[in-house]
Amino acid sequence: ATVVVGAPADVYRGEPRPPASPSIVAGYTAEVVAEKPMPIAVAVRPDGALLVASQLGRVHLVPAGGGSPTVALDLGTAVCTNGERGVLGVAIDTAFPTNRYVYVAYTAPSSAATCANRSVPSPTNRLSRFRMTGSTIDPASELVLVGGVPSFAGYHNAGDVAVGRDGLVYATFGDGGCNWRAPARCDAENDAARDRSTLVGKVVRVTRTG
């Protein structure tokens, strides 16, 4: 495990700025196991292999103990990767040895097949279930558990994914940056998260089948 200690006196926008040379806490070591562009989330399989989600639309498999990563899933044109969009999160089912389920959160193009910001209809964030066999995740096995959550302005997408001990799947959806129903309301003025009629700005809980 790696722990990065920031200097409290060096603050950027209210948060500690990571030092140029991170310090490692005694008893811990840091080791590079893979290098891929724009990694955003990691999930660990029961056999120790890693699934590394890249915002650019892929999920990579890193063998247990290290080694050359391979592409487990490539969403290609099915994902928007502009702004803060893209593959946003990945998680492995607690019953993975038997059901082989992998959950991926990502931004899909709009129904008009566009990834443009502030487009109507807009791109949407979704949570999907896939099945993994061996070293690959089958794109044809996709089951969309939650979809149609607007990513209007291209940022504030969230996308964390986890599977609880209760067997339910949890995911976060951001507020989209700007309120898709009132586009002039952005950032601090965006109150979409308080709107109970939409899933933007929410934490959701679903079953394995949606």
C-alpha positions as CSV (number, residue, x, y, z in Angstrom):
1,A,0.0,0.0,0.0
2,T,1.1,3.6,-0.7
3,V,0.4,6.5,1.6
4,V,1.0,10.0,0.3
5,V,1.6,12.7,2.9
6,G,0.9,16.3,1.9
7,A,2.3,19.3,3.5
8,P,-0.5,21.1,5.4
9,A,1.1,24.5,4.7
10,D,0.9,23.9,0.9
11,V,-2.8,24.3,0.2
12,Y,-4.5,24.4,-3.2
13,R,-8.2,25.3,-3.2
14,G,-8.5,24.3,0.4
15,E,-6.9,20.9,0.0
16,P,-3.3,19.7,0.7
17,R,-1.2,19.7,-2.5
18,P,0.6,16.3,-3.0
19,P,4.4,16.8,-2.8
20,A,6.5,16.3,-5.8
21,S,8.2,13.3,-4.2
22,P,5.6,11.4,-2.0
23,S,6.8,10.1,1.3
24,I,6.2,6.5,2.1
25,V,5.1,5.7,5.7
26,A,7.4,3.3,7.6
27,G,6.3,-0.3,7.1
28,Y,4.8,0.3,3.6
29,T,6.4,0.1,0.2
30,A,5.5,1.4,-3.2
31,E,5.8,-0.7,-6.3
32,V,4.7,0.1,-9.9
33,V,2.8,-3.0,-11.1
34,A,1.4,-1.4,-14.4
35,E,1.4,1.8,-16.3
36,K,-1.7,2.8,-18.3
37,P,-3.1,6.1,-19.4
38,M,-5.6,7.8,-17.2
39,P,-6.3,5.0,-14.7
40,I,-9.3,5.9,-12.6
41,A,-10.4,2.8,-10.6
42,V,-9.0,-0.6,-9.6
43,A,-10.7,-3.8,-8.5
44,V,-9.0,-7.0,-7.2
45,R,-10.1,-10.4,-8.3
46,P,-10.1,-13.3,-5.8
47,D,-7.0,-14.7,-7.5
48,G,-5.1,-11.4,-6.9
49,A,-5.3,-10.2,-10.5
50,L,-6.2,-6.5,-10.9
51,L,-8.8,-4.9,-13.1
52,V,-7.7,-1.3,-13.9
53,A,-10.2,1.0,-15.4
54,S,-8.9,3.6,-17.8
55,Q,-11.1,6.7,-18.4
56,L,-10.3,6.3,-22.1
57,G,-12.7,3.5,-22.5
58,R,-10.9,0.3,-21.5
59,V,-10.5,-2.1,-18.6
60,H,-7.1,-3.7,-18.3
61,L,-6.2,-6.9,-16.6
62,V,-2.9,-7.0,-14.6
63,P,-1.9,-10.6,-13.7
64,A,-1.5,-11.5,-10.0
65,G,2.0,-10.7,-8.9
66,G,2.5,-8.2,-11.8
67,G,3.3,-8.6,-15.5
68,S,2.2,-7.1,-18.7
69,P,-1.4,-5.8,-18.7
70,T,-3.8,-6.9,-21.3
71,V,-7.1,-5.3,-22.5
72,A,-10.0,-7.2,-20.8
73,L,-12.7,-4.8,-22.1
74,D,-12.7,-2.1,-24.8
75,L,-15.9,-0.2,-25.1
76,G,-14.8,1.7,-28.2
77,T,-17.4,4.1,-29.6
78,A,-19.9,3.0,-26.9
79,V,-18.3,5.4,-24.4
80,C,-17.7,9.2,-24.4
81,T,-14.3,10.2,-23.2
82,N,-14.3,14.0,-23.5
83,G,-14.0,16.2,-20.4
84,E,-14.4,14.1,-17.3
85,R,-16.5,11.5,-19.0
86,G,-15.4,7.9,-19.8
87,V,-15.1,4.7,-17.9
88,L,-15.6,5.9,-14.3
89,G,-15.5,2.9,-12.0
90,V,-15.2,-0.9,-11.9
91,A,-16.1,-3.5,-9.2
92,I,-16.0,-7.3,-9.0
93,D,-19.0,-9.3,-7.6
94,T,-18.5,-10.8,-4.1
95,A,-19.6,-14.1,-5.8
96,F,-17.2,-13.7,-8.7
97,P,-15.8,-17.2,-8.6
98,T,-19.2,-18.6,-9.5
99,N,-21.1,-15.8,-11.4
100,R,-18.0,-14.1,-13.0
101,Y,-19.8,-10.7,-12.8
102,V,-17.9,-7.4,-13.3
103,Y,-19.6,-4.0,-12.9
104,V,-18.6,-1.0,-14.9
105,A,-19.8,2.6,-14.7
106,Y,-19.2,4.7,-17.8
107,T,-20.6,7.6,-19.9
108,A,-22.6,6.5,-23.0
109,P,-23.3,8.8,-26.0
110,S,-26.7,10.4,-26.2
111,S,-29.6,8.8,-28.1
112,A,-28.5,11.1,-31.0
113,A,-25.0,9.4,-30.9
114,T,-23.2,12.6,-29.7
115,C,-20.8,13.2,-26.9
116,A,-21.0,17.0,-27.1
117,N,-21.3,19.0,-24.0
118,R,-24.7,20.7,-23.3
119,S,-26.3,18.7,-26.1
120,V,-30.0,17.8,-25.9
121,P,-30.4,14.9,-25.5
122,S,-27.2,14.7,-23.5
123,P,-24.8,11.8,-23.0
124,T,-25.7,9.7,-20.0
125,N,-23.9,7.9,-17.3
126,R,-24.8,4.2,-16.7
127,L,-24.0,1.2,-14.5
128,S,-23.6,-2.1,-16.4
129,R,-23.0,-5.7,-15.5
130,F,-20.7,-7.8,-17.6
131,R,-19.4,-11.4,-17.4
132,M,-15.7,-12.2,-17.4
133,T,-14.3,-15.4,-18.8
134,G,-10.6,-16.0,-18.3
135,S,-8.8,-12.8,-19.1
136,T,-11.6,-11.0,-21.1
137,I,-14.8,-9.3,-20.3
138,D,-17.5,-10.1,-22.9
139,P,-19.0,-6.8,-24.2
140,A,-22.0,-8.8,-25.6
141,S,-22.8,-9.8,-22.0
142,E,-23.7,-6.3,-21.0
143,L,-26.8,-5.8,-18.9
144,V,-27.5,-2.1,-18.1
145,L,-28.6,-2.0,-14.5
146,V,-29.0,1.8,-14.3
147,G,-28.9,4.1,-17.3
148,G,-30.1,7.4,-18.7
149,V,-28.5,9.6,-16.0
150,P,-27.6,12.9,-17.7
151,S,-24.0,14.0,-18.0
152,F,-25.0,17.4,-19.3
153,A,-21.9,19.6,-19.0
154,G,-19.3,16.8,-19.2
155,Y,-18.0,17.0,-15.6
156,H,-19.1,16.0,-12.1
157,N,-19.9,12.4,-13.3
158,A,-18.9,10.5,-10.2
159,G,-19.0,6.7,-11.0
160,D,-17.7,4.9,-8.0
161,V,-18.9,1.3,-7.9
162,A,-18.9,-1.3,-5.0
163,V,-20.6,-4.5,-4.2
164,G,-21.8,-4.9,-0.6
165,R,-21.8,-7.9,1.7
166,D,-25.6,-7.8,1.2
167,G,-25.0,-8.7,-2.5
168,L,-26.3,-5.4,-3.7
169,V,-24.5,-3.1,-6.1
170,Y,-23.9,0.5,-5.1
171,A,-22.9,3.3,-7.4
172,T,-22.6,7.1,-7.4
173,F,-23.9,9.4,-10.1
174,G,-22.7,13.0,-10.2
175,D,-24.8,16.2,-10.7
176,G,-23.6,16.7,-14.3
177,G,-21.9,20.0,-13.6
178,C,-24.8,22.0,-14.7
179,N,-28.5,21.4,-14.1
180,W,-29.8,19.8,-17.3
181,R,-33.2,21.2,-16.7
182,A,-31.8,24.7,-16.0
183,P,-28.5,24.9,-17.9
184,A,-27.6,28.3,-16.5
185,R,-27.3,26.7,-13.0
186,C,-23.8,25.3,-12.8
187,D,-21.4,24.3,-10.0
188,A,-22.6,25.8,-6.7
189,E,-25.9,26.9,-8.2
190,N,-26.7,23.4,-9.6
191,D,-29.4,22.0,-7.3
192,A,-30.2,18.9,-9.3
193,A,-29.0,16.6,-6.5
194,R,-31.9,17.7,-4.4
195,D,-34.4,16.7,-7.2
196,R,-35.9,13.4,-6.2
197,S,-37.3,12.8,-9.7
198,T,-33.8,12.2,-11.2
199,L,-30.8,10.1,-10.3
200,V,-28.2,12.9,-10.9
201,G,-26.2,13.6,-7.7
202,K,-27.3,10.4,-6.0
203,V,-26.0,7.1,-4.6
204,V,-28.0,4.2,-6.0
205,R,-28.4,0.6,-4.8
206,V,-29.6,-2.1,-7.1
207,T,-29.7,-5.9,-7.3
208,R,-27.5,-7.9,-9.6
209,T,-30.3,-7.8,-12.2
210,G,-31.2,-4.1,-11.9
